[in-house]
Amino acid sequence: MSIAAIRRAKAEAARRGETLGRVLTDALRRSFGAQDEDDALAADVAWFEREKAALARRYRCQWVAIVNRAVVDHDRDFGSLSRRVFAKYGVRSIFMPRVDATPVVRLRSPRVRRIR
């Protein structure tokens, strides 16, 4: 790595307010196509959210493995599912949520206001 490249990386880290290691890691991930994998994972998560009701009817209380916006495997035991999926697809990011019949409700935690 040239001195000019190191200086540019340091300047970019300072501009972002991040460590040099984080900036270099991000640059390497992008150069090796890891961003594409992150985009594919985000698409699978979005697909799951859209299809959750239909998936709950078919895979209730099971873990599902989603690749390219499709369920490729399912099981009640996460360990068994993950072994099969990683054996078939290799070690990569794969979205494997549990499909529950009950919806997840997210509530903000209450804030305590102190009176002076």
SEMARKE-215059 format. One record per atom (N, C-alpha, C): residue number from 1; residue in one letter; atom name; x, y, z. Coordinates in Angstrom, 3 decimals, decimal comma. Layout:
// SEMARKE-215059
PT/resi/resn/name/X/Y/Z
PT/NUM/A/CA/X/Y/Z $
...
END
This chain:
// SEMARKE-215059
PT/resi/resn/name/X/Y/Z
PT/1/M/N/0,852/-1,163/0,000 $
PT/1/M/CA/0,000/0,000/0,000 $
PT/1/M/C/0,901/1,230/0,000 $
PT/2/S/N/0,596/2,161/-0,855 $
PT/2/S/CA/1,424/3,362/-0,951 $
PT/2/S/C/1,116/4,316/0,205 $
PT/3/I/N/2,040/5,210/0,432 $
PT/3/I/CA/1,860/6,206/1,491 $
PT/3/I/C/0,665/7,098/1,181 $
PT/4/A/N/0,463/7,434/-0,082 $
PT/4/A/CA/-0,670/8,267/-0,472 $
PT/4/A/C/-1,997/7,562/-0,171 $
PT/5/A/N/-2,052/6,263/-0,419 $
PT/5/A/CA/-3,273/5,495/-0,144 $
PT/5/A/C/-3,544/5,436/1,357 $
PT/6/I/N/-2,483/5,282/2,137 $
PT/6/I/CA/-2,637/5,249/3,597 $
PT/6/I/C/-3,146/6,600/4,100 $
PT/7/R/N/-2,607/7,671/3,575 $
PT/7/R/CA/-3,055/9,008/3,977 $
PT/7/R/C/-4,525/9,225/3,618 $
PT/8/R/N/-4,910/8,771/2,424 $
PT/8/R/CA/-6,314/8,915/2,016 $
PT/8/R/C/-7,232/8,111/2,927 $
PT/9/A/N/-6,792/6,910/3,294 $
PT/9/A/CA/-7,597/6,072/4,188 $
PT/9/A/C/-7,730/6,723/5,567 $
PT/10/K/N/-6,635/7,269/6,075 $
PT/10/K/CA/-6,680/7,954/7,374 $
PT/10/K/C/-7,597/9,173/7,315 $
PT/11/A/N/-7,517/9,928/6,231 $
PT/11/A/CA/-8,379/11,102/6,081 $
PT/11/A/C/-9,845/10,687/6,009 $
PT/12/E/N/-10,138/9,616/5,301 $
PT/12/E/CA/-11,509/9,127/5,200 $
PT/12/E/C/-12,026/8,665/6,566 $
PT/13/A/N/-11,173/7,984/7,323 $
PT/13/A/CA/-11,559/7,542/8,671 $
PT/13/A/C/-11,876/8,738/9,564 $
PT/14/A/N/-11,045/9,770/9,479 $
PT/14/A/CA/-11,286/10,976/10,281 $
PT/14/A/C/-12,572/11,662/9,848 $
PT/15/R/N/-12,808/11,721/8,546 $
PT/15/R/CA/-14,023/12,355/8,035 $
PT/15/R/C/-15,273/11,629/8,511 $
PT/16/R/N/-15,226/10,293/8,530 $
PT/16/R/CA/-16,372/9,492/8,968 $
PT/16/R/C/-16,488/9,408/10,492 $
PT/17/G/N/-15,388/9,691/11,175 $
PT/17/G/CA/-15,386/9,518/12,622 $
PT/17/G/C/-15,283/8,058/13,021 $
PT/18/E/N/-14,599/7,276/12,197 $
PT/18/E/CA/-14,434/5,846/12,435 $
PT/18/E/C/-12,965/5,506/12,541 $
PT/19/T/N/-12,685/4,283/12,948 $
PT/19/T/CA/-11,294/3,847/13,031 $
PT/19/T/C/-10,758/3,523/11,644 $
PT/20/L/N/-9,463/3,563/11,515 $
PT/20/L/CA/-8,819/3,220/10,246 $
PT/20/L/C/-9,132/1,772/9,874 $
PT/21/G/N/-9,134/0,901/10,864 $
PT/21/G/CA/-9,441/-0,509/10,613 $
PT/21/G/C/-10,825/-0,708/10,030 $
PT/22/R/N/-11,814/0,040/10,545 $
PT/22/R/CA/-13,189/-0,074/10,049 $
PT/22/R/C/-13,277/0,383/8,591 $
PT/23/V/N/-12,615/1,500/8,275 $
PT/23/V/CA/-12,638/2,021/6,907 $
PT/23/V/C/-11,981/1,034/5,947 $
PT/24/L/N/-10,848/0,478/6,340 $
PT/24/L/CA/-10,162/-0,486/5,474 $
PT/24/L/C/-10,970/-1,770/5,317 $
PT/25/T/N/-11,601/-2,226/6,395 $
PT/25/T/CA/-12,436/-3,422/6,322 $
PT/25/T/C/-13,604/-3,205/5,373 $
PT/26/D/N/-14,272/-2,055/5,478 $
PT/26/D/CA/-15,381/-1,746/4,571 $
PT/26/D/C/-14,919/-1,703/3,119 $
PT/27/A/N/-13,763/-1,091/2,875 $
PT/27/A/CA/-13,240/-0,994/1,511 $
PT/27/A/C/-12,925/-2,384/0,950 $
PT/28/L/N/-12,341/-3,247/1,768 $
PT/28/L/CA/-12,023/-4,604/1,316 $
PT/28/L/C/-13,292/-5,409/1,049 $
PT/29/R/N/-14,285/-5,278/1,920 $
PT/29/R/CA/-15,542/-5,999/1,708 $
PT/29/R/C/-16,198/-5,571/0,398 $
PT/30/R/N/-16,204/-4,278/0,141 $
PT/30/R/CA/-16,796/-3,804/-1,118 $
PT/30/R/C/-16,008/-4,302/-2,320 $
PT/31/S/N/-14,693/-4,315/-2,210 $
PT/31/S/CA/-13,888/-4,724/-3,361 $
PT/31/S/C/-14,013/-6,213/-3,657 $
PT/32/F/N/-14,333/-7,014/-2,640 $
PT/32/F/CA/-14,488/-8,446/-2,853 $
PT/32/F/C/-15,945/-8,871/-3,003 $
PT/33/G/N/-16,851/-7,905/-3,150 $
PT/33/G/CA/-18,247/-8,227/-3,427 $
PT/33/G/C/-19,087/-8,555/-2,218 $
PT/34/A/N/-18,613/-8,313/-0,998 $
PT/34/A/CA/-19,407/-8,615/0,183 $
PT/34/A/C/-20,644/-7,732/0,246 $
PT/35/Q/N/-20,598/-6,580/-0,378 $
PT/35/Q/CA/-21,762/-5,693/-0,393 $
PT/35/Q/C/-22,928/-6,365/-1,114 $
PT/36/D/N/-22,633/-7,108/-2,179 $
PT/36/D/CA/-23,677/-7,830/-2,898 $
PT/36/D/C/-24,358/-8,844/-1,987 $
PT/37/E/N/-23,560/-9,522/-1,154 $
PT/37/E/CA/-24,101/-10,496/-0,219 $
PT/37/E/C/-24,985/-9,806/0,814 $
PT/38/D/N/-24,578/-8,636/1,287 $
PT/38/D/CA/-25,381/-7,875/2,246 $
PT/38/D/C/-26,697/-7,435/1,606 $
PT/39/D/N/-26,653/-7,004/0,354 $
PT/39/D/CA/-27,861/-6,592/-0,355 $
PT/39/D/C/-28,812/-7,774/-0,531 $
PT/40/A/N/-28,277/-8,945/-0,843 $
PT/40/A/CA/-29,105/-10,143/-1,016 $
PT/40/A/C/-29,756/-10,528/0,309 $
PT/41/L/N/-29,005/-10,423/1,392 $
PT/41/L/CA/-29,556/-10,745/2,712 $
PT/41/L/C/-30,672/-9,768/3,072 $
PT/42/A/N/-30,478/-8,486/2,813 $
PT/42/A/CA/-31,505/-7,483/3,089 $
PT/42/A/C/-32,765/-7,752/2,265 $
PT/43/A/N/-32,598/-8,185/1,026 $
PT/43/A/CA/-33,752/-8,518/0,175 $
PT/43/A/C/-34,499/-9,722/0,739 $
PT/44/D/N/-33,762/-10,713/1,264 $
PT/44/D/CA/-34,402/-11,890/1,864 $
PT/44/D/C/-35,180/-11,509/3,125 $
PT/45/V/N/-34,627/-10,616/3,931 $
PT/45/V/CA/-35,307/-10,165/5,149 $
PT/45/V/C/-36,596/-9,428/4,774 $
PT/46/A/N/-36,521/-8,556/3,792 $
PT/46/A/CA/-37,703/-7,811/3,352 $
PT/46/A/C/-38,767/-8,762/2,797 $
PT/47/W/N/-38,354/-9,751/2,036 $
PT/47/W/CA/-39,291/-10,735/1,484 $
PT/47/W/C/-39,986/-11,488/2,610 $
PT/48/F/N/-39,219/-11,898/3,624 $
PT/48/F/CA/-39,793/-12,608/4,764 $
PT/48/F/C/-40,854/-11,753/5,457 $
PT/49/E/N/-40,567/-10,487/5,657 $
PT/49/E/CA/-41,534/-9,598/6,314 $
PT/49/E/C/-42,820/-9,490/5,494 $
PT/50/R/N/-42,697/-9,398/4,181 $
PT/50/R/CA/-43,883/-9,308/3,322 $
PT/50/R/C/-44,695/-10,606/3,317 $
PT/51/E/N/-44,016/-11,745/3,356 $
PT/51/E/CA/-44,666/-13,055/3,217 $
PT/51/E/C/-44,915/-13,749/4,553 $
PT/52/K/N/-44,711/-13,055/5,652 $
PT/52/K/CA/-44,767/-13,684/6,975 $
PT/52/K/C/-46,096/-14,395/7,244 $
PT/53/A/N/-47,214/-13,808/6,858 $
PT/53/A/CA/-48,519/-14,430/7,120 $
PT/53/A/C/-48,652/-15,758/6,371 $
PT/54/A/N/-48,287/-15,787/5,113 $
PT/54/A/CA/-48,374/-17,025/4,330 $
PT/54/A/C/-47,396/-18,072/4,856 $
PT/55/L/N/-46,208/-17,629/5,234 $
PT/55/L/CA/-45,214/-18,565/5,770 $
PT/55/L/C/-45,664/-19,133/7,113 $
PT/56/A/N/-46,362/-18,332/7,921 $
PT/56/A/CA/-46,829/-18,803/9,223 $
PT/56/A/C/-47,855/-19,923/9,066 $
PT/57/R/N/-48,662/-19,870/8,029 $
PT/57/R/CA/-49,635/-20,947/7,801 $
PT/57/R/C/-48,935/-22,264/7,452 $
PT/58/R/N/-47,842/-22,175/6,721 $
PT/58/R/CA/-47,177/-23,392/6,249 $
PT/58/R/C/-46,065/-23,896/7,182 $
PT/59/Y/N/-45,312/-22,972/7,781 $
PT/59/Y/CA/-44,128/-23,351/8,566 $
PT/59/Y/C/-44,246/-22,939/10,032 $
PT/60/R/N/-45,440/-22,961/10,582 $
PT/60/R/CA/-45,672/-22,488/11,953 $
PT/60/R/C/-44,734/-23,169/12,949 $
PT/61/C/N/-44,102/-22,358/13,790 $
PT/61/C/CA/-43,193/-22,812/14,852 $
PT/61/C/C/-41,988/-23,580/14,317 $
PT/62/Q/N/-41,546/-23,248/13,117 $
PT/62/Q/CA/-40,357/-23,869/12,537 $
PT/62/Q/C/-39,360/-22,789/12,139 $
PT/63/W/N/-38,126/-23,199/12,001 $
PT/63/W/CA/-37,075/-22,330/11,477 $
PT/63/W/C/-37,055/-22,520/9,972 $
PT/64/V/N/-36,885/-21,435/9,229 $
PT/64/V/CA/-36,807/-21,532/7,775 $
PT/64/V/C/-35,497/-20,912/7,304 $
PT/65/A/N/-34,956/-21,452/6,227 $
PT/65/A/CA/-33,768/-20,884/5,592 $
PT/65/A/C/-34,227/-20,233/4,298 $
PT/66/I/N/-33,910/-18,945/4,148 $
PT/66/I/CA/-34,356/-18,191/2,982 $
PT/66/I/C/-33,149/-17,768/2,154 $
PT/67/V/N/-33,156/-18,156/0,887 $
PT/67/V/CA/-32,107/-17,800/-0,064 $
PT/67/V/C/-32,784/-17,304/-1,331 $
PT/68/N/N/-32,390/-16,140/-1,790 $
PT/68/N/CA/-32,961/-15,546/-3,008 $
PT/68/N/C/-34,487/-15,460/-2,951 $
PT/69/R/N/-34,989/-14,986/-1,815 $
PT/69/R/CA/-36,421/-14,760/-1,605 $
PT/69/R/C/-37,253/-16,026/-1,783 $
PT/70/A/N/-36,729/-17,137/-1,286 $
PT/70/A/CA/-37,457/-18,403/-1,315 $
PT/70/A/C/-37,020/-19,258/-0,128 $
PT/71/V/N/-37,967/-20,017/0,417 $
PT/71/V/CA/-37,642/-20,949/1,500 $
PT/71/V/C/-36,979/-22,166/0,863 $
PT/72/V/N/-35,724/-22,423/1,253 $
PT/72/V/CA/-34,994/-23,548/0,668 $
PT/72/V/C/-34,962/-24,765/1,584 $
PT/73/D/N/-35,264/-24,559/2,882 $
PT/73/D/CA/-35,295/-25,669/3,833 $
PT/73/D/C/-35,997/-25,183/5,091 $
PT/74/H/N/-36,473/-26,122/5,907 $
PT/74/H/CA/-37,128/-25,779/7,171 $
PT/74/H/C/-36,986/-26,936/8,141 $
PT/75/D/N/-37,082/-26,629/9,438 $
PT/75/D/CA/-36,952/-27,660/10,469 $
PT/75/D/C/-37,389/-27,069/11,798 $
PT/76/R/N/-37,817/-27,924/12,708 $
PT/76/R/CA/-38,146/-27,463/14,064 $
PT/76/R/C/-36,884/-27,273/14,899 $
PT/77/D/N/-35,784/-27,901/14,486 $
PT/77/D/CA/-34,521/-27,795/15,207 $
PT/77/D/C/-33,555/-26,918/14,409 $
PT/78/F/N/-33,143/-25,794/15,007 $
PT/78/F/CA/-32,275/-24,859/14,292 $
PT/78/F/C/-30,919/-25,481/13,957 $
PT/79/G/N/-30,360/-26,268/14,856 $
PT/79/G/CA/-29,062/-26,887/14,612 $
PT/79/G/C/-29,062/-27,790/13,394 $
PT/80/S/N/-30,081/-28,617/13,293 $
PT/80/S/CA/-30,188/-29,518/12,135 $
PT/80/S/C/-30,338/-28,727/10,842 $
PT/81/L/N/-31,189/-27,696/10,895 $
PT/81/L/CA/-31,399/-26,868/9,711 $
PT/81/L/C/-30,104/-26,195/9,278 $
PT/82/S/N/-29,413/-25,584/10,214 $
PT/82/S/CA/-28,197/-24,851/9,846 $
PT/82/S/C/-27,117/-25,777/9,294 $
PT/83/R/N/-26,983/-26,979/9,852 $
PT/83/R/CA/-25,987/-27,922/9,314 $
PT/83/R/C/-26,292/-28,273/7,858 $
PT/84/R/N/-27,558/-28,566/7,567 $
PT/84/R/CA/-27,928/-28,919/6,189 $
PT/84/R/C/-27,733/-27,742/5,235 $
PT/85/V/N/-28,176/-26,571/5,671 $
PT/85/V/CA/-28,113/-25,402/4,782 $
PT/85/V/C/-26,665/-25,013/4,503 $
PT/86/F/N/-25,823/-24,968/5,535 $
PT/86/F/CA/-24,429/-24,588/5,309 $
PT/86/F/C/-23,674/-25,661/4,529 $
PT/87/A/N/-24,063/-26,918/4,676 $
PT/87/A/CA/-23,439/-27,975/3,875 $
PT/87/A/C/-23,791/-27,792/2,395 $
PT/88/K/N/-25,015/-27,355/2,133 $
PT/88/K/CA/-25,452/-27,192/0,748 $
PT/88/K/C/-24,959/-25,886/0,133 $
PT/89/Y/N/-25,030/-24,772/0,884 $
PT/89/Y/CA/-24,728/-23,441/0,330 $
PT/89/Y/C/-23,367/-22,891/0,740 $
PT/90/G/N/-22,669/-23,573/1,615 $
PT/90/G/CA/-21,379/-23,083/2,076 $
PT/90/G/C/-21,567/-22,031/3,171 $
PT/91/V/N/-20,454/-21,614/3,733 $
PT/91/V/CA/-20,500/-20,626/4,796 $
PT/91/V/C/-20,678/-19,249/4,168 $
PT/92/R/N/-21,870/-18,695/4,340 $
PT/92/R/CA/-22,229/-17,382/3,825 $
PT/92/R/C/-23,401/-16,868/4,633 $
PT/93/S/N/-23,794/-15,653/4,409 $
PT/93/S/CA/-24,920/-15,082/5,138 $
PT/93/S/C/-26,219/-15,657/4,584 $
PT/94/I/N/-26,975/-16,311/5,467 $
PT/94/I/CA/-28,268/-16,880/5,098 $
PT/94/I/C/-29,253/-16,505/6,191 $
PT/95/F/N/-30,387/-15,969/5,804 $
PT/95/F/CA/-31,408/-15,556/6,756 $
PT/95/F/C/-32,200/-16,777/7,197 $
PT/96/M/N/-32,176/-17,073/8,516 $
PT/96/M/CA/-32,861/-18,247/9,051 $
PT/96/M/C/-33,691/-17,857/10,272 $
PT/97/P/N/-34,861/-17,255/10,049 $
PT/97/P/CA/-35,716/-16,861/11,170 $
PT/97/P/C/-36,647/-17,990/11,608 $
PT/98/R/N/-37,191/-17,835/12,804 $
PT/98/R/CA/-38,229/-18,750/13,282 $
PT/98/R/C/-39,567/-18,136/12,894 $
PT/99/V/N/-40,431/-18,948/12,326 $
PT/99/V/CA/-41,749/-18,471/11,901 $
PT/99/V/C/-42,730/-18,753/13,028 $
PT/100/D/N/-43,192/-17,695/13,669 $
PT/100/D/CA/-44,147/-17,834/14,763 $
PT/100/D/C/-45,518/-17,395/14,301 $
PT/101/A/N/-46,529/-18,010/14,873 $
PT/101/A/CA/-47,898/-17,646/14,524 $
PT/101/A/C/-48,283/-16,304/15,143 $
PT/102/T/N/-47,692/-15,988/16,269 $
PT/102/T/CA/-48,033/-14,735/16,928 $
PT/102/T/C/-47,150/-13,617/16,399 $
PT/103/P/N/-47,720/-12,472/16,111 $
PT/103/P/CA/-46,906/-11,364/15,603 $
PT/103/P/C/-45,994/-10,795/16,687 $
PT/104/V/N/-44,897/-10,261/16,265 $
PT/104/V/CA/-43,974/-9,621/17,185 $
PT/104/V/C/-44,376/-8,160/17,310 $
PT/105/V/N/-44,566/-7,732/18,538 $
PT/105/V/CA/-44,942/-6,350/18,782 $
PT/105/V/C/-43,750/-5,656/19,405 $
PT/106/R/N/-43,339/-4,567/18,817 $
PT/106/R/CA/-42,201/-3,820/19,332 $
PT/106/R/C/-42,711/-2,563/20,017 $
PT/107/L/N/-42,394/-2,446/21,286 $
PT/107/L/CA/-42,808/-1,290/22,062 $
PT/107/L/C/-41,579/-0,535/22,525 $
PT/108/R/N/-41,680/0,756/22,506 $
PT/108/R/CA/-40,584/1,559/23,037 $
PT/108/R/C/-40,605/1,471/24,546 $
PT/109/S/N/-39,446/1,442/25,138 $
PT/109/S/CA/-39,393/1,396/26,593 $
PT/109/S/C/-39,786/2,758/27,146 $
PT/110/P/N/-40,445/2,771/28,303 $
PT/110/P/CA/-40,852/4,052/28,870 $
PT/110/P/C/-39,630/4,848/29,327 $
PT/111/R/N/-39,779/6,142/29,259 $
PT/111/R/CA/-38,705/7,026/29,715 $
PT/111/R/C/-39,124/7,637/31,042 $
PT/112/V/N/-38,175/7,729/31,912 $
PT/112/V/CA/-38,427/8,308/33,223 $
PT/112/V/C/-37,979/9,758/33,189 $
PT/113/R/N/-38,883/10,621/33,576 $
PT/113/R/CA/-38,551/12,044/33,607 $
PT/113/R/C/-38,392/12,458/35,049 $
PT/114/R/N/-37,261/13,029/35,366 $
PT/114/R/CA/-36,999/13,476/36,726 $
PT/114/R/C/-37,481/14,910/36,912 $
PT/115/I/N/-38,160/15,106/37,990 $
PT/115/I/CA/-38,656/16,447/38,320 $
PT/115/I/C/-37,665/17,087/39,279 $
PT/116/R/N/-37,258/18,278/38,963 $
PT/116/R/CA/-36,269/18,943/39,824 $
PT/116/R/C/-36,909/19,865/40,791 $
END
